Amino acid sequence: MEIYETNIAFHTALLATSDNASLVDLISELRLRTPPAPASQWSSYARIEKSGQEHFAMVDALADKDATRLKAVIRAHIAQSDN
């Protein structure tokens, strides 16, 4: 479950950049109500790798202050579609 814990840590750190404690709390509570990512989202090793690539793309978009690209990457990440 190390990958799962790393995934949760990444998403928590990403949310923390919003400086919106209410949002962080809400999403943390929603996570408790849904199945963990490995059971519901990671259908294959390729999907796990793609998810990691999307995480790096999010960090790059944040570093570049490119909100449009960040939005597109996050949407694709949630939908699990190609960017």
A tleap script that builds the chain and sets N, CA, C and O, in Angstrom:
source leaprc.protein.ff14SB
mol = sequence {
  NMET GLU ILE TYR GLU THR ASN ILE ALA PHE
  HIE THR ALA LEU LEU ALA THR SER ASP ASN
  ALA SER LEU VAL ASP LEU ILE SER GLU LEU
  ARG LEU ARG THR PRO PRO ALA PRO ALA SER
  GLN TRP SER SER TYR ALA ARG ILE GLU LYS
  SER GLY GLN GLU HIE PHE ALA MET VAL ASP
  ALA LEU ALA ASP LYS ASP ALA THR ARG LEU
  LYS ALA VAL ILE ARG ALA HIE ILE ALA GLN
  SER ASP CASN
}
set mol.1.N position { 0.815 -1.198 0.000 }
set mol.1.CA position { 0.000 0.000 0.000 }
set mol.1.C position { 0.856 1.258 0.000 }
set mol.1.O position { 0.322 2.355 0.161 }
set mol.2.N position { 2.147 1.134 -0.173 }
set mol.2.CA position { 3.015 2.314 -0.193 }
set mol.2.C position { 2.612 3.278 -1.312 }
set mol.2.O position { 2.638 4.493 -1.115 }
set mol.3.N position { 2.243 2.756 -2.473 }
set mol.3.CA position { 1.831 3.614 -3.583 }
set mol.3.C position { 0.568 4.385 -3.194 }
set mol.3.O position { 0.456 5.578 -3.476 }
set mol.4.N position { -0.369 3.716 -2.557 }
set mol.4.CA position { -1.606 4.372 -2.128 }
set mol.4.C position { -1.299 5.496 -1.147 }
set mol.4.O position { -1.830 6.598 -1.281 }
set mol.5.N position { -0.454 5.227 -0.171 }
set mol.5.CA position { -0.103 6.243 0.829 }
set mol.5.C position { 0.620 7.424 0.183 }
set mol.5.O position { 0.395 8.573 0.562 }
set mol.6.N position { 1.479 7.145 -0.783 }
set mol.6.CA position { 2.174 8.207 -1.508 }
set mol.6.C position { 1.179 9.035 -2.308 }
set mol.6.O position { 1.290 10.260 -2.369 }
set mol.7.N position { 0.214 8.370 -2.917 }
set mol.7.CA position { -0.820 9.062 -3.677 }
set mol.7.C position { -1.621 10.005 -2.776 }
set mol.7.O position { -1.866 11.156 -3.138 }
set mol.8.N position { -2.023 9.520 -1.615 }
set mol.8.CA position { -2.771 10.349 -0.666 }
set mol.8.C position { -1.917 11.538 -0.230 }
set mol.8.O position { -2.418 12.659 -0.144 }
set mol.9.N position { -0.650 11.306 0.043 }
set mol.9.CA position { 0.249 12.398 0.456 }
set mol.9.C position { 0.375 13.445 -0.644 }
set mol.9.O position { 0.364 14.645 -0.369 }
set mol.10.N position { 0.495 12.990 -1.899 }
set mol.10.CA position { 0.589 13.934 -3.012 }
set mol.10.C position { -0.666 14.798 -3.079 }
set mol.10.O position { -0.583 16.024 -3.144 }
set mol.11.N position { -1.825 14.150 -3.062 }
set mol.11.CA position { -3.074 14.900 -3.189 }
set mol.11.C position { -3.294 15.841 -2.010 }
set mol.11.O position { -3.821 16.940 -2.188 }
set mol.12.N position { -2.905 15.433 -0.827 }
set mol.12.CA position { -3.021 16.297 0.346 }
set mol.12.C position { -2.118 17.518 0.195 }
set mol.12.O position { -2.530 18.640 0.491 }
set mol.13.N position { -0.885 17.298 -0.267 }
set mol.13.CA position { 0.045 18.417 -0.483 }
set mol.13.C position { -0.463 19.345 -1.583 }
set mol.13.O position { -0.352 20.565 -1.469 }
set mol.14.N position { -1.016 18.770 -2.640 }
set mol.14.CA position { -1.563 19.584 -3.729 }
set mol.14.C position { -2.713 20.447 -3.214 }
set mol.14.O position { -2.781 21.639 -3.514 }
set mol.15.N position { -3.606 19.852 -2.448 }
set mol.15.CA position { -4.728 20.610 -1.891 }
set mol.15.C position { -4.257 21.701 -0.939 }
set mol.15.O position { -4.853 22.777 -0.884 }
set mol.16.N position { -3.207 21.434 -0.198 }
set mol.16.CA position { -2.694 22.411 0.763 }
set mol.16.C position { -2.228 23.690 0.078 }
set mol.16.O position { -2.205 24.752 0.700 }
set mol.17.N position { -1.859 23.600 -1.193 }
set mol.17.CA position { -1.419 24.801 -1.909 }
set mol.17.C position { -2.577 25.778 -2.117 }
set mol.17.O position { -2.345 26.938 -2.456 }
set mol.18.N position { -3.807 25.333 -1.922 }
set mol.18.CA position { -4.967 26.209 -2.100 }
set mol.18.C position { -5.133 27.169 -0.926 }
set mol.18.O position { -5.860 28.157 -1.037 }
set mol.19.N position { -4.474 26.895 0.192 }
set mol.19.CA position { -4.650 27.687 1.413 }
set mol.19.C position { -6.119 27.777 1.817 }
set mol.19.O position { -6.565 28.785 2.364 }
set mol.20.N position { -6.863 26.705 1.537 }
set mol.20.CA position { -8.285 26.652 1.852 }
set mol.20.C position { -8.519 25.422 2.734 }
set mol.20.O position { -8.768 24.323 2.238 }
set mol.21.N position { -8.435 25.631 4.048 }
set mol.21.CA position { -8.561 24.524 4.994 }
set mol.21.C position { -9.914 23.832 4.880 }
set mol.21.O position { -10.002 22.617 5.059 }
set mol.22.N position { -10.958 24.581 4.588 }
set mol.22.CA position { -12.291 23.973 4.445 }
set mol.22.C position { -12.326 23.004 3.272 }
set mol.22.O position { -12.925 21.932 3.363 }
set mol.23.N position { -11.685 23.380 2.171 }
set mol.23.CA position { -11.622 22.501 1.001 }
set mol.23.C position { -10.846 21.224 1.330 }
set mol.23.O position { -11.271 20.122 0.986 }
set mol.24.N position { -9.723 21.386 1.989 }
set mol.24.CA position { -8.905 20.224 2.371 }
set mol.24.C position { -9.708 19.296 3.270 }
set mol.24.O position { -9.697 18.081 3.077 }
set mol.25.N position { -10.402 19.859 4.249 }
set mol.25.CA position { -11.217 19.048 5.155 }
set mol.25.C position { -12.350 18.338 4.417 }
set mol.25.O position { -12.610 17.159 4.656 }
set mol.26.N position { -13.019 19.055 3.525 }
set mol.26.CA position { -14.129 18.468 2.774 }
set mol.26.C position { -13.652 17.290 1.929 }
set mol.26.O position { -14.274 16.228 1.932 }
set mol.27.N position { -12.568 17.477 1.218 }
set mol.27.CA position { -12.068 16.410 0.356 }
set mol.27.C position { -11.556 15.239 1.197 }
set mol.27.O position { -11.725 14.081 0.812 }
set mol.28.N position { -10.944 15.527 2.322 }
set mol.28.CA position { -10.494 14.447 3.217 }
set mol.28.C position { -11.682 13.629 3.699 }
set mol.28.O position { -11.611 12.402 3.768 }
set mol.29.N position { -12.775 14.310 4.033 }
set mol.29.CA position { -13.975 13.597 4.473 }
set mol.29.C position { -14.576 12.783 3.326 }
set mol.29.O position { -15.008 11.650 3.539 }
set mol.30.N position { -14.611 13.337 2.133 }
set mol.30.CA position { -15.133 12.599 0.983 }
set mol.30.C position { -14.305 11.358 0.699 }
set mol.30.O position { -14.855 10.327 0.311 }
set mol.31.N position { -13.002 11.438 0.884 }
set mol.31.CA position { -12.139 10.273 0.671 }
set mol.31.C position { -12.512 9.122 1.601 }
set mol.31.O position { -12.387 7.953 1.235 }
set mol.32.N position { -12.969 9.458 2.802 }
set mol.32.CA position { -13.371 8.422 3.750 }
set mol.32.C position { -14.650 7.715 3.315 }
set mol.32.O position { -14.929 6.602 3.762 }
set mol.33.N position { -15.432 8.362 2.440 }
set mol.33.CA position { -16.718 7.812 2.006 }
set mol.33.C position { -16.628 7.038 0.694 }
set mol.33.O position { -17.617 6.450 0.257 }
set mol.34.N position { -15.473 7.031 0.070 }
set mol.34.CA position { -15.316 6.366 -1.221 }
set mol.34.C position { -14.288 5.247 -1.119 }
set mol.34.O position { -13.446 5.260 -0.221 }
set mol.35.N position { -14.347 4.290 -2.021 }
set mol.35.CA position { -13.357 3.207 -2.003 }
set mol.35.C position { -11.950 3.760 -2.254 }
set mol.35.O position { -11.795 4.743 -2.979 }
set mol.36.N position { -10.943 3.151 -1.673 }
set mol.36.CA position { -9.579 3.599 -1.913 }
set mol.36.C position { -9.195 3.473 -3.391 }
set mol.36.O position { -9.732 2.632 -4.112 }
set mol.37.N position { -8.282 4.300 -3.820 }
set mol.37.CA position { -7.875 4.353 -5.228 }
set mol.37.C position { -7.501 2.989 -5.812 }
set mol.37.O position { -7.942 2.677 -6.918 }
set mol.38.N position { -6.715 2.167 -5.127 }
set mol.38.CA position { -6.348 0.891 -5.755 }
set mol.38.C position { -7.559 0.057 -6.158 }
set mol.38.O position { -7.538 -0.616 -7.188 }
set mol.39.N position { -8.608 0.101 -5.351 }
set mol.39.CA position { -9.788 -0.714 -5.649 }
set mol.39.C position { -10.642 -0.109 -6.748 }
set mol.39.O position { -11.238 -0.837 -7.542 }
set mol.40.N position { -10.706 1.207 -6.803 }
set mol.40.CA position { -11.651 1.830 -7.724 }
set mol.40.C position { -11.020 2.460 -8.956 }
set mol.40.O position { -11.710 2.668 -9.955 }
set mol.41.N position { -9.719 2.772 -8.913 }
set mol.41.CA position { -9.126 3.541 -10.007 }
set mol.41.C position { -7.943 2.870 -10.677 }
set mol.41.O position { -7.732 3.058 -11.875 }
set mol.42.N position { -7.190 2.115 -9.961 }
set mol.42.CA position { -5.952 1.567 -10.512 }
set mol.42.C position { -6.207 0.169 -11.060 }
set mol.42.O position { -5.906 -0.834 -10.413 }
set mol.43.N position { -6.762 0.124 -12.249 }
set mol.43.CA position { -7.139 -1.155 -12.843 }
set mol.43.C position { -5.948 -1.902 -13.426 }
set mol.43.O position { -6.044 -3.098 -13.703 }
set mol.44.N position { -4.830 -1.215 -13.616 }
set mol.44.CA position { -3.648 -1.859 -14.181 }
set mol.44.C position { -2.395 -1.092 -13.762 }
set mol.44.O position { -2.469 0.044 -13.294 }
set mol.45.N position { -1.257 -1.731 -13.941 }
set mol.45.CA position { 0.006 -1.053 -13.645 }
set mol.45.C position { 0.183 0.151 -14.568 }
set mol.45.O position { 0.741 1.171 -14.162 }
set mol.46.N position { -0.291 0.034 -15.808 }
set mol.46.CA position { -0.199 1.154 -16.753 }
set mol.46.C position { -0.981 2.359 -16.225 }
set mol.46.O position { -0.553 3.499 -16.401 }
set mol.47.N position { -2.127 2.112 -15.579 }
set mol.47.CA position { -2.924 3.216 -15.021 }
set mol.47.C position { -2.180 3.869 -13.854 }
set mol.47.O position { -2.226 5.089 -13.695 }
set mol.48.N position { -1.501 3.069 -13.045 }
set mol.48.CA position { -0.712 3.615 -11.939 }
set mol.48.C position { 0.398 4.502 -12.485 }
set mol.48.O position { 0.632 5.597 -11.974 }
set mol.49.N position { 1.078 4.031 -13.521 }
set mol.49.CA position { 2.136 4.831 -14.137 }
set mol.49.C position { 1.574 6.124 -14.724 }
set mol.49.O position { 2.166 7.191 -14.557 }
set mol.50.N position { 0.440 6.034 -15.406 }
set mol.50.CA position { -0.196 7.215 -16.005 }
set mol.50.C position { -0.563 8.220 -14.917 }
set mol.50.O position { -0.395 9.427 -15.095 }
set mol.51.N position { -1.055 7.729 -13.815 }
set mol.51.CA position { -1.419 8.587 -12.696 }
set mol.51.C position { -0.187 9.344 -12.185 }
set mol.51.O position { -0.255 10.542 -11.908 }
set mol.52.N position { 0.919 8.641 -12.065 }
set mol.52.CA position { 2.164 9.292 -11.642 }
set mol.52.C position { 2.616 10.360 -12.628 }
set mol.52.O position { 3.069 11.431 -12.225 }
set mol.53.N position { 2.493 10.069 -13.917 }
set mol.53.CA position { 2.849 11.059 -14.940 }
set mol.53.C position { 1.955 12.297 -14.831 }
set mol.53.O position { 2.414 13.427 -14.998 }
set mol.54.N position { 0.691 12.065 -14.551 }
set mol.54.CA position { -0.233 13.185 -14.390 }
set mol.54.C position { 0.154 14.026 -13.174 }
set mol.54.O position { 0.042 15.252 -13.203 }
set mol.55.N position { 0.603 13.376 -12.119 }
set mol.55.CA position { 1.047 14.112 -10.936 }
set mol.55.C position { 2.228 15.017 -11.291 }
set mol.55.O position { 2.251 16.187 -10.908 }
set mol.56.N position { 3.196 14.483 -12.013 }
set mol.56.CA position { 4.341 15.305 -12.427 }
set mol.56.C position { 3.878 16.464 -13.314 }
set mol.56.O position { 4.396 17.575 -13.199 }
set mol.57.N position { 2.915 16.214 -14.191 }
set mol.57.CA position { 2.392 17.270 -15.060 }
set mol.57.C position { 1.703 18.367 -14.240 }
set mol.57.O position { 1.783 19.546 -14.584 }
set mol.58.N position { 1.032 17.977 -13.163 }
set mol.58.CA position { 0.401 18.971 -12.279 }
set mol.58.C position { 1.457 19.855 -11.628 }
set mol.58.O position { 1.319 21.077 -11.585 }
set mol.59.N position { 2.506 19.226 -11.127 }
set mol.59.CA position { 3.591 19.983 -10.486 }
set mol.59.C position { 4.229 20.936 -11.493 }
set mol.59.O position { 4.505 22.091 -11.170 }
set mol.60.N position { 4.462 20.456 -12.703 }
set mol.60.CA position { 5.049 21.309 -13.749 }
set mol.60.C position { 4.141 22.494 -14.060 }
set mol.60.O position { 4.617 23.622 -14.189 }
set mol.61.N position { 2.846 22.250 -14.179 }
set mol.61.CA position { 1.905 23.339 -14.472 }
set mol.61.C position { 1.872 24.349 -13.327 }
set mol.61.O position { 1.804 25.556 -13.559 }
set mol.62.N position { 1.919 23.855 -12.101 }
set mol.62.CA position { 1.970 24.764 -10.947 }
set mol.62.C position { 3.248 25.600 -10.971 }
set mol.62.O position { 3.207 26.811 -10.756 }
set mol.63.N position { 4.367 24.959 -11.231 }
set mol.63.CA position { 5.655 25.663 -11.271 }
set mol.63.C position { 5.660 26.730 -12.365 }
set mol.63.O position { 6.253 27.796 -12.203 }
set mol.64.N position { 4.997 26.432 -13.472 }
set mol.64.CA position { 4.926 27.370 -14.596 }
set mol.64.C position { 3.796 28.390 -14.437 }
set mol.64.O position { 3.627 29.278 -15.273 }
set mol.65.N position { 3.022 28.251 -13.347 }
set mol.65.CA position { 1.865 29.110 -13.094 }
set mol.65.C position { 0.899 29.109 -14.279 }
set mol.65.O position { 0.355 30.143 -14.667 }
set mol.66.N position { 0.707 27.921 -14.834 }
set mol.66.CA position { -0.158 27.736 -15.998 }
set mol.66.C position { -1.472 27.094 -15.542 }
set mol.66.O position { -1.619 25.872 -15.560 }
set mol.67.N position { -2.416 27.936 -15.137 }
set mol.67.CA position { -3.683 27.446 -14.595 }
set mol.67.C position { -4.493 26.679 -15.633 }
set mol.67.O position { -5.177 25.711 -15.298 }
set mol.68.N position { -4.419 27.104 -16.885 }
set mol.68.CA position { -5.174 26.423 -17.939 }
set mol.68.C position { -4.678 24.993 -18.111 }
set mol.68.O position { -5.480 24.063 -18.201 }
set mol.69.N position { -3.366 24.813 -18.158 }
set mol.69.CA position { -2.798 23.465 -18.300 }
set mol.69.C position { -3.087 22.634 -17.055 }
set mol.69.O position { -3.422 21.454 -17.160 }
set mol.70.N position { -2.960 23.246 -15.873 }
set mol.70.CA position { -3.236 22.522 -14.631 }
set mol.70.C position { -4.677 22.015 -14.623 }
set mol.70.O position { -4.935 20.866 -14.265 }
set mol.71.N position { -5.599 22.865 -15.014 }
set mol.71.CA position { -7.013 22.473 -15.063 }
set mol.71.C position { -7.213 21.289 -16.010 }
set mol.71.O position { -7.941 20.351 -15.685 }
set mol.72.N position { -6.580 21.328 -17.162 }
set mol.72.CA position { -6.719 20.242 -18.143 }
set mol.72.C position { -6.137 18.939 -17.602 }
set mol.72.O position { -6.730 17.873 -17.773 }
set mol.73.N position { -4.994 19.022 -16.960 }
set mol.73.CA position { -4.357 17.811 -16.409 }
set mol.73.C position { -5.210 17.223 -15.297 }
set mol.73.O position { -5.402 16.009 -15.231 }
set mol.74.N position { -5.721 18.079 -14.425 }
set mol.74.CA position { -6.550 17.590 -13.322 }
set mol.74.C position { -7.837 16.953 -13.854 }
set mol.74.O position { -8.260 15.902 -13.371 }
set mol.75.N position { -8.449 17.587 -14.840 }
set mol.75.CA position { -9.664 16.993 -15.429 }
set mol.75.C position { -9.376 15.614 -16.014 }
set mol.75.O position { -10.133 14.668 -15.795 }
set mol.76.N position { -8.277 15.506 -16.758 }
set mol.76.CA position { -7.916 14.211 -17.348 }
set mol.76.C position { -7.608 13.197 -16.257 }
set mol.76.O position { -7.955 12.022 -16.377 }
set mol.77.N position { -6.957 13.654 -15.192 }
set mol.77.CA position { -6.601 12.764 -14.077 }
set mol.77.C position { -7.871 12.211 -13.415 }
set mol.77.O position { -7.963 11.020 -13.115 }
set mol.78.N position { -8.824 13.084 -13.199 }
set mol.78.CA position { -10.075 12.654 -12.570 }
set mol.78.C position { -10.861 11.724 -13.494 }
set mol.78.O position { -11.401 10.706 -13.062 }
set mol.79.N position { -10.912 12.094 -14.762 }
set mol.79.CA position { -11.656 11.291 -15.733 }
set mol.79.C position { -10.886 10.049 -16.173 }
set mol.79.O position { -11.445 9.142 -16.789 }
set mol.80.N position { -9.605 10.025 -15.849 }
set mol.80.CA position { -8.700 8.955 -16.280 }
set mol.80.C position { -8.709 8.816 -17.791 }
set mol.80.O position { -8.835 7.722 -18.342 }
set mol.81.N position { -8.571 9.959 -18.441 }
set mol.81.CA position { -8.492 9.994 -19.890 }
set mol.81.C position { -7.141 10.564 -20.301 }
set mol.81.O position { -6.375 11.016 -19.450 }
set mol.82.N position { -6.844 10.547 -21.586 }
set mol.82.CA position { -5.592 11.110 -22.071 }
set mol.82.C position { -5.652 12.625 -21.983 }
set mol.82.O position { -6.709 13.235 -22.146 }
set mol.83.N position { -4.481 13.224 -21.720 }
set mol.83.CA position { -4.394 14.699 -21.629 }
set mol.83.C position { -4.455 15.302 -23.007 }
set mol.83.O position { -4.397 16.524 -23.149 }
savepdb mol mol.pdb
quit
